[in-house]
Amino acid sequence: MKKSITLSLLGFIILMMFSMLSPSIIFAQEAQDSVKISQSEIDEYNTLKKASKQAAVTEVTEQDGTGNDPRAFANKWTPNYRYTELDNGLKIQDINLSGTIAFTRNLGVIYELPAAKLMDLSGVEGWPDSLPSSAIGMGDVSLKFLANLRSLDFFYGEGKKKSGTFVVGTDFVLPTATNKTLAGNSFKIAPIVGVVVDMPAYGFFAFLNLYYFDVFKSEAAPKTSLYVGRWFYMQPLTPPGKWWGGFFLMPEFQPVYDFESEEFSFWIGVELGKIISEGNVAYVKPGWGIDNNNPEMTDRSFSFEAGWRYFF
């Protein structure tokens, strides 16, 4: 009898323990299944996010495949190398980490971060032997905030298929140079006003105007009062396609007037680019100063730039 009671009691205890553990086992299994479902959802979300990102790049590049149109804001990275010779014999080499951040479809910032800057002063006439003939470091940072005034868009041409857009903004030049020889030692601001219009054969013309003045500067720094025009015309040369497709040409004209010295100079650059694939553009851009014959001036006599634009 005692043995029967003991077995019954043992069976009851086992049954109670199983009843208590069963919900935990079931819950653990459900949690495991839930984790599996969540991971699946995460994978699906990442796939959709990647597709959405690619769709955004496709949409922007359809509007501006070269990455040069001020009307089409997009997230892109534009590292470049630039070599410049000035009329006074100064030679400058820059490595810039540039790009664009699109806040909205009509508002963004174009940044230029001078990762490295080398200045060779050995060719400057009258440069004192007691001073270093070269300087290396980081130059000034430029942040151009731009906005498209879409409410003022206008249309023209046959069937009103071509459009024009007004652009406004401000360029902030920050005195971040690590050596006073590498920059002007002043914080400068330039209001930007311009217009961009469609041209025949899928081109466009941009007429941008900037006026630089210093907000504050070091005592030794010269005063800034400078007009800079950036007028450029982009023209596709071949339609997108095979290896020979996607070439474009973009001449740029820069009239510059210094109100302090009352000197005028003119520079022209010619950008030749190639759309390698959707969202990838490589380019070279030689440039020359026009009628800048005063050797004492710091106008550009020659420049060369090579870079890459990557949309993301």
Phi and psi in degrees as a GROMACS rama.xvg file:
@    title "Ramachandran Plot"
@    xaxis  label "Phi"
@    yaxis  label "Psi"
@TYPE xy
-60.6021  -38.7176  LYS-2
-64.7504  -38.0654  LYS-3
-66.7527  -41.3958  SER-4
-65.2554  -40.8417  ILE-5
-62.5885  -44.3915  THR-6
-63.8719  -40.1773  LEU-7
-64.0555  -42.7406  SER-8
-64.7242  -41.6065  LEU-9
-63.8217  -41.1516  LEU-10
-64.5073  -37.9255  GLY-11
-65.4074  -41.4728  PHE-12
-64.3806  -43.6291  ILE-13
-61.2844  -40.8122  ILE-14
-64.7016  -41.2654  LEU-15
-65.3569  -41.7668  MET-16
-64.5666  -41.0188  MET-17
-64.326  -39.2331  PHE-18
-64.4106  -37.2869  SER-19
-73.6447  -36.2798  MET-20
-80.781  -25.7192  LEU-21
-57.6551  -47.7431  SER-22
-60.0129  -36.9555  PRO-23
-65.5936  -41.7315  SER-24
-64.5249  -43.8706  ILE-25
-64.115  -43.5413  ILE-26
-62.22  -43.018  PHE-27
-62.3191  -40.2453  ALA-28
-66.498  -41.2096  GLN-29
-64.0272  -40.3181  GLU-30
-62.6305  -40.4682  ALA-31
-64.0173  -43.6693  GLN-32
-61.9405  -38.1664  ASP-33
-63.797  -40.8285  SER-34
-61.3844  -42.226  VAL-35
-61.714  -42.2865  LYS-36
-65.7144  -42.9819  ILE-37
-61.6658  -42.0236  SER-38
-64.0748  -38.1778  GLN-39
-63.7229  -40.5591  SER-40
-66.4649  -37.466  GLU-41
-64.3309  -44.0863  ILE-42
-60.8733  -41.6605  ASP-43
-65.751  -39.9444  GLU-44
-62.9032  -44.5627  TYR-45
-62.3159  -37.925  ASN-46
-64.9316  -44.829  THR-47
-65.6195  -37.8854  LEU-48
-64.3914  -42.6609  LYS-49
-63.5205  -41.5584  LYS-50
-66.1428  -39.7497  ALA-51
-65.032  -40.2637  SER-52
-63.0264  -43.1274  LYS-53
-65.8743  -37.2922  GLN-54
-64.5107  -38.1246  ALA-55
-65.0675  -42.7222  ALA-56
-62.2606  -42.8222  VAL-57
-61.486  -42.8223  THR-58
-62.7065  -43.3165  GLU-59
-70.5551  -43.3141  VAL-60
-68.084  -23.8456  THR-61
-67.618  -31.9631  GLU-62
-82.3392  -35.9241  GLN-63
-149.873  77.9649  ASP-64
-68.7437  -22.8866  GLY-65
-86.7958  -17.6928  THR-66
79.9198  16.5915  GLY-67
-109.404  -13.546  ASN-68
-77.1102  118.121  ASP-69
-65.2745  -12.9665  PRO-70
-82.4126  -20.7637  ARG-71
-109.977  98.8084  ALA-72
-81.6589  134.628  PHE-73
-152.749  154.864  ALA-74
-77.4544  117.256  ASN-75
-149.811  154.041  LYS-76
-113.655  133.037  TRP-77
-134.691  73.7028  THR-78
-69.3014  142.935  PRO-79
-153.717  158.901  ASN-80
-116.611  136.8  TYR-81
-135.153  132.8  ARG-82
-117.364  132.567  TYR-83
-136.262  134.967  THR-84
-114.658  132.433  GLU-85
-100.17  162.086  LEU-86
-59.6774  -29.6671  ASP-87
-83.855  4.67172  ASN-88
97.9604  -5.07561  GLY-89
-71.5155  136.87  LEU-90
-119.116  132.472  LYS-91
-128.655  135.527  ILE-92
-122.79  131.614  GLN-93
-127.575  139.079  ASP-94
-115.745  114.996  ILE-95
-112.783  136.584  ASN-96
-102.076  86.4833  LEU-97
-104.515  169.883  SER-98
169.602  -171.625  GLY-99
-134.731  138.755  THR-100
-116.221  122.266  ILE-101
-93.3262  114.257  ALA-102
-76.7449  -44.3605  PHE-103
-140.796  -175.404  THR-104
-67.7227  -19.9917  ARG-105
-121.055  10.1614  ASN-106
-146.739  133.979  LEU-107
-164.54  178.688  GLY-108
-131.65  134.56  VAL-109
-103.226  117.896  ILE-110
-110.369  147.387  TYR-111
-133.074  109.659  GLU-112
-107.992  109.192  LEU-113
-77.0821  93.9016  PRO-114
-65.9826  -34.0332  ALA-115
-150.281  140.157  ALA-116
-141.238  128.239  LYS-117
-124.273  126.281  LEU-118
-117.479  127.156  MET-119
-108.439  111.031  ASP-120
-101.283  8.25739  LEU-121
-65.751  -24.5519  SER-122
-92.9492  1.42605  GLY-123
-78.3198  120.723  VAL-124
-64.3151  130.294  GLU-125
83.7961  5.98443  GLY-126
-67.9283  127.011  TRP-127
-62.6852  137.234  PRO-128
-66.4864  -23.1055  ASP-129
-74.4503  -15.5055  SER-130
-99.7531  151.859  LEU-131
-59.9723  140.389  PRO-132
-90.4378  3.75239  SER-133
-151.145  158.559  SER-134
-145.816  140.493  ALA-135
-137.507  145.302  ILE-136
163.464  -146.262  GLY-137
-112.911  138.487  MET-138
-91.6626  -162.94  GLY-139
-79.5777  146.119  ASP-140
-90.3031  137.904  VAL-141
-117.425  131.098  SER-142
-126.324  110.66  LEU-143
-103.69  109.268  LYS-144
-90.6573  124.637  PHE-145
-126.648  147.428  LEU-146
-136.93  139.551  ALA-147
-96.4988  126.947  ASN-148
-88.6698  76.7134  LEU-149
-62.3291  -26.8477  ARG-150
-66.0058  -18.4195  SER-151
-104.42  12.7091  LEU-152
-56.828  144.686  ASP-153
-130.744  155.576  PHE-154
-126.746  146.812  PHE-155
-154.971  -179.918  TYR-156
83.6223  -179.16  GLY-157
-64.3983  122.935  GLU-158
72.2729  11.1997  GLY-159
53.5967  38.5211  LYS-160
-86.7668  -16.4732  LYS-161
-98.1838  150.721  LYS-162
-134.439  163.023  SER-163
-134.704  147.487  GLY-164
-134.819  134.903  THR-165
-85.847  141.272  PHE-166
-125.738  133.422  VAL-167
-132.172  157.667  VAL-168
175.929  -166.718  GLY-169
-147.617  135.615  THR-170
-102.132  125.85  ASP-171
-108.195  118.981  PHE-172
-105.119  111.342  VAL-173
-95.0266  135.835  LEU-174
-77.5478  74.04  PRO-175
-100.631  1.98256  THR-176
-58.7345  137.839  ALA-177
-82.2056  -7.88455  THR-178
-141.795  131.691  ASN-179
-62.3039  -20.513  LYS-180
-71.9071  -23.4115  THR-181
-82.1602  -11.567  LEU-182
-158.067  -175.63  ALA-183
-87.2295  -1.15176  GLY-184
56.9053  41.9461  ASN-185
-150.618  153.449  SER-186
-94.7684  116.534  PHE-187
-115.622  149.216  LYS-188
-128.684  143.808  ILE-189
-137.694  112.285  ALA-190
-62.0668  146.354  PRO-191
-123.321  128.502  ILE-192
-135.349  133.827  VAL-193
-165.619  179.427  GLY-194
-143.672  143.945  VAL-195
-125.499  129.595  VAL-196
-130.638  148.102  VAL-197
-69.3191  148.205  ASP-198
-126.27  168.351  MET-199
-62.0959  159.762  PRO-200
58.7967  38.4723  ALA-201
66.982  24.0686  TYR-202
-96.4778  179.196  GLY-203
-151.822  157.495  PHE-204
-123.033  130.273  PHE-205
-115.267  130.951  ALA-206
-122.315  90.2403  PHE-207
-108.527  140.714  LEU-208
-131.847  130.412  ASN-209
-126.883  143.145  LEU-210
-127.048  114.064  TYR-211
-94.3254  136.181  TYR-212
-146.003  152.71  PHE-213
-88.6013  136.543  ASP-214
-85.262  -46.0545  VAL-215
-149.784  157.388  PHE-216
-153.915  166.414  LYS-217
-72.3112  160.745  SER-218
-62.4775  -33.4669  GLU-219
-84.7856  -14.0861  ALA-220
-72.6662  141.766  ALA-221
-70.7067  152.422  PRO-222
-72.4746  143.31  LYS-223
-109.655  127.622  THR-224
-152.255  91.199  SER-225
-136.738  129.501  LEU-226
-98.1346  133.41  TYR-227
-130.347  122.358  VAL-228
-97.718  139.183  GLY-229
-124.616  97.6333  ARG-230
-115.271  116.659  TRP-231
-139.184  152.265  PHE-232
-126.747  117.724  TYR-233
-100.589  129.151  MET-234
-133.972  117.698  GLN-235
-62.981  140.155  PRO-236
-101.224  -34.6138  LEU-237
-137.68  148.239  THR-238
-69.5986  153.764  PRO-239
-58.2534  146.297  PRO-240
167.698  -126.185  GLY-241
-73.913  -165.379  LYS-242
-58.5142  -27.762  TRP-243
-87.9927  -2.09504  TRP-244
-91.9821  163.195  GLY-245
82.3681  14.885  GLY-246
-80.5313  146.112  PHE-247
-144.977  157.855  PHE-248
-125.33  135.242  LEU-249
-139.494  89.1477  MET-250
-70.2063  142.03  PRO-251
-128.969  135.786  GLU-252
-114.939  132.134  PHE-253
-127.927  95.3627  GLN-254
-78.3998  136.536  PRO-255
-131.181  129.381  VAL-256
-127.695  123.974  TYR-257
-96.5658  111.648  ASP-258
-71.82  -22.6667  PHE-259
-74.7788  -46.2913  GLU-260
-94.6252  -7.80622  SER-261
57.1266  41.1053  GLU-262
-113.333  140.377  GLU-263
-114.417  138.703  PHE-264
-138.845  163.775  SER-265
-141.426  135.249  PHE-266
-132.121  141.074  TRP-267
-128.245  132.659  ILE-268
-124.714  149.845  GLY-269
-126.61  110.556  VAL-270
-92.1717  124.577  GLU-271
-112.696  119.473  LEU-272
-126.335  164.012  GLY-273
-138.31  123.435  LYS-274
-78.9818  104.564  ILE-275
-71.9268  -46.0557  ILE-276
-157.231  176.543  SER-277
-60.2785  116.818  GLU-278
85.9685  8.55791  GLY-279
-130.865  119.279  ASN-280
-133.624  131.651  VAL-281
-113.714  147.076  ALA-282
-151.801  158.344  TYR-283
-128.916  151.795  VAL-284
-149.592  90.4405  LYS-285
-78.724  154.355  PRO-286
-149.434  153.935  GLY-287
-137.337  141.984  TRP-288
-79.0246  139.148  GLY-289
-109.793  122.232  ILE-290
58.0436  38.5898  ASP-291
-104.989  86.4079  ASN-292
-102.625  0.824959  ASN-293
-87.8343  109.221  ASN-294
-67.1119  -14.716  PRO-295
-83.3262  -13.1496  GLU-296
-83.7714  160.614  MET-297
-103.997  31.1004  THR-298
-74.2517  156.871  ASP-299
-76.546  134.193  ARG-300
-102.256  -34.9819  SER-301
-153.712  146.877  PHE-302
-149.184  156.207  SER-303
-145.599  131.477  PHE-304
-130.905  140.297  GLU-305
-135.176  136.862  ALA-306
-158.824  -177.426  GLY-307
-142.951  135.837  TRP-308
-113.408  129.646  ARG-309
-127.801  116.848  TYR-310
-81.8478  140.427  PHE-311
